[in-house]
Each structure stands twice: as C-alpha cells, then as structure tokens.
C-alpha cells in the first residue's frame, strides 16, 4: 500500500511592500511522503514571494510536466513556472520553452552550489530563467516553522523577507545566482 501525502493547512498573511501586494491566503499543501519539511516550506515561501490570484501549487515533485508552482493566464498559457530544489537541467530547459518566466529556488548549501556550477553554462543560455539560492541557515530555519496547521505572516520590504508564526521569526536570505534577461 502506498503512503499518502500529509496535508498541511496554512493561513498566510502577505505584506509585500515591494509589489504593493497585501493579501491573506488560506492554503492547503500536500506534502509528498518523500518531501521534507524544509522543501515544503521553501515552496510556501516561493508562493509568498510570487503571490497572485492565479498562482497555484502543481505536482512538480511527481510529474515532470508540471511545476511546483505556476501561474497561468486565462487561456491556459504558463506565465510563471517555479521549481524548488535542484531540478535537472533538461527539465529547466523544457520549462523555459513552455513558460514566459521560470524561477528556481535552490537550497541545500554545498550541494546546490555544485549543481549550479555544473550546469551554469546551460543556464546562461536560458534568457527567461532566474535562479535564487537560499542558504542552508535560511531554509533550515523555515523548516522549524512547519506545523500541520500554520498561521504565518510574511513581510517583504527593501529586499528583505521575514516569515513569522508569532513565536518564531525567520529572516530569509536570498542569493541570486542567475537573473532573467527578459522579464514579461
């Protein structure tokens, strides 16, 4: 018998002063049995950083044809494709061909650094690709916020990101390894 996904609920209040986006979201996250709390919370962070009424979670962990998060327009065209972790370079190339903009949030310290160094020449060719590295300190601190029922506040201002559950507050560092040349 297959192990089923664990369901997490999150009430997420976003105050993004950079995009002037202020919204509350009630989210249901299905954590795949092989997914860690760290990865799930990075997915939640990616949602907060790109929040939009059409942004939704995909089946990226189990289906190569879907993103971890994506935003589609009313015609079904993919405007934004977001992957979390260290996806295969071929999958990123495919996503860049299918979407206007692709963002990868990698984490894992040295492993993420080696992954980027190995494929950086290929990544450079993708004009609509952005790769952001989250240092291990940040991603592991995010994992500590994980609970089955979460009430979180995310504040984004002056390039800084804070995520808090009321008791614990985490400042998330972001290092841009590659910025997209084309922004749609």
Legacy VTK file of the C-alpha trace (Angstrom):
# vtk DataFile Version 3.0
C-alpha trace
ASCII
DATASET POLYDATA
POINTS 184 float
0.000 0.000 0.000
1.369 3.401 -0.977
1.948 6.037 1.649
-0.338 9.026 1.132
0.596 12.688 1.200
0.368 14.543 4.504
-1.950 17.531 4.409
-0.818 20.850 5.889
-3.015 23.938 6.256
-1.562 27.438 6.240
-3.182 30.800 6.852
-0.667 33.098 5.200
-0.780 36.876 5.566
1.412 38.585 2.986
2.588 42.188 3.203
4.783 42.742 0.150
5.776 46.407 0.174
7.849 45.983 -2.998
4.929 44.840 -5.163
2.226 46.587 -3.088
0.555 43.224 -2.544
-1.337 42.812 0.742
-3.447 39.685 0.960
-4.445 36.789 3.166
-4.337 33.279 1.687
-5.772 30.058 3.061
-3.600 27.317 1.595
-3.667 23.542 1.605
-0.304 21.912 0.988
0.040 18.216 0.249
3.481 17.092 1.407
4.618 14.096 -0.626
5.985 11.222 1.550
9.496 11.814 0.175
9.311 15.604 0.662
10.963 17.177 3.708
9.561 19.981 5.856
12.391 22.132 4.503
11.308 21.670 0.872
7.636 22.181 1.670
8.384 25.434 3.490
10.545 26.656 0.584
7.512 26.001 -1.670
5.394 28.058 0.729
7.999 30.841 0.695
8.020 30.799 -3.120
4.242 31.196 -3.036
4.557 34.214 -0.733
7.236 35.835 -2.909
5.171 35.482 -6.094
1.641 35.533 -4.680
-1.074 36.242 -7.210
-4.683 35.210 -7.571
-3.757 32.777 -10.379
-0.666 31.272 -8.696
-1.255 27.670 -7.673
0.640 24.627 -6.481
1.426 21.990 -9.110
2.534 18.371 -8.994
6.176 19.186 -9.762
7.583 16.628 -7.373
5.792 13.713 -9.035
5.175 14.973 -12.580
7.938 16.417 -14.777
5.337 18.197 -16.919
4.218 20.350 -14.005
5.908 22.998 -11.893
5.997 23.085 -8.111
4.053 26.348 -8.502
2.769 28.032 -11.602
0.712 30.930 -12.792
-1.354 30.515 -15.933
-3.287 33.194 -17.772
-6.950 32.817 -18.673
-6.044 30.991 -21.903
-4.001 28.365 -20.038
-0.615 29.697 -21.166
2.022 29.439 -18.451
3.223 32.884 -17.380
5.368 31.790 -14.430
6.937 28.397 -13.673
8.537 27.911 -10.243
10.623 24.883 -9.253
12.061 24.172 -5.818
15.240 22.221 -5.120
17.817 21.196 -7.693
15.892 20.131 -10.796
17.569 18.501 -13.768
18.924 20.966 -16.323
16.866 19.345 -19.101
13.661 19.917 -17.140
14.582 23.565 -16.609
15.261 23.980 -20.328
11.879 22.424 -21.105
10.156 24.733 -18.588
11.869 27.764 -20.157
10.414 26.776 -23.501
6.900 26.395 -22.093
6.724 29.471 -19.846
7.289 33.216 -20.103
9.327 33.226 -16.892
10.998 30.432 -14.879
12.266 30.783 -11.314
14.194 28.082 -9.460
14.628 28.276 -5.683
17.540 26.002 -4.849
18.730 25.216 -1.345
20.957 22.675 0.353
24.233 24.515 0.803
27.185 22.953 -0.957
25.018 20.549 -2.985
23.120 23.485 -4.531
26.403 25.289 -5.243
27.830 22.221 -7.026
24.578 21.766 -9.015
24.694 25.373 -10.219
28.415 25.227 -11.065
27.949 22.018 -13.078
25.178 23.397 -15.306
25.796 27.162 -15.209
26.790 27.301 -18.895
23.460 25.725 -19.854
21.553 28.033 -17.510
23.176 31.099 -19.105
21.509 30.240 -22.420
18.029 30.487 -20.880
17.087 34.173 -21.113
13.861 33.833 -19.075
15.446 31.902 -16.174
16.120 33.189 -12.665
17.903 31.022 -10.085
17.826 32.006 -6.430
19.802 30.163 -3.773
18.567 30.014 -0.202
21.475 29.432 2.201
21.080 26.378 4.434
20.648 28.566 7.510
17.540 30.157 5.987
15.948 27.004 4.565
16.537 25.031 7.771
15.075 27.868 9.855
11.990 27.822 7.613
11.592 24.095 8.292
11.237 24.857 12.000
8.058 26.833 11.240
6.390 23.751 9.762
3.252 22.561 11.556
0.133 20.754 10.368
-1.867 23.967 10.968
0.111 27.164 10.487
-0.674 30.843 10.935
2.138 32.718 9.200
2.930 36.320 8.379
5.281 37.153 5.522
6.752 40.639 5.210
8.743 41.656 2.145
10.427 45.051 2.183
13.667 46.575 0.868
14.912 43.228 -0.440
14.392 41.527 2.913
11.960 38.702 3.618
10.621 37.811 7.049
8.389 34.844 7.845
6.892 34.528 11.311
4.422 32.336 13.161
4.074 34.763 16.064
6.611 32.951 18.252
9.462 32.417 15.803
10.580 34.943 13.221
12.891 33.949 10.365
14.779 36.349 8.113
15.234 34.617 4.773
18.436 35.312 2.867
18.254 35.097 -0.939
21.242 34.963 -3.257
20.533 35.477 -6.959
22.776 33.107 -8.902
21.265 33.983 -12.277
18.823 36.756 -13.155
16.482 36.547 -16.124
17.390 38.797 -19.020
13.791 39.019 -20.165
11.018 39.987 -17.788
7.469 39.632 -19.000
LINES 1 185
184 0 1 2 3 4 5 6 7 8 9 10 11 12 13 14 15 16 17 18 19 20 21 22 23 24 25 26 27 28 29 30 31 32 33 34 35 36 37 38 39 40 41 42 43 44 45 46 47 48 49 50 51 52 53 54 55 56 57 58 59 60 61 62 63 64 65 66 67 68 69 70 71 72 73 74 75 76 77 78 79 80 81 82 83 84 85 86 87 88 89 90 91 92 93 94 95 96 97 98 99 100 101 102 103 104 105 106 107 108 109 110 111 112 113 114 115 116 117 118 119 120 121 122 123 124 125 126 127 128 129 130 131 132 133 134 135 136 137 138 139 140 141 142 143 144 145 146 147 148 149 150 151 152 153 154 155 156 157 158 159 160 161 162 163 164 165 166 167 168 169 170 171 172 173 174 175 176 177 178 179 180 181 182 183
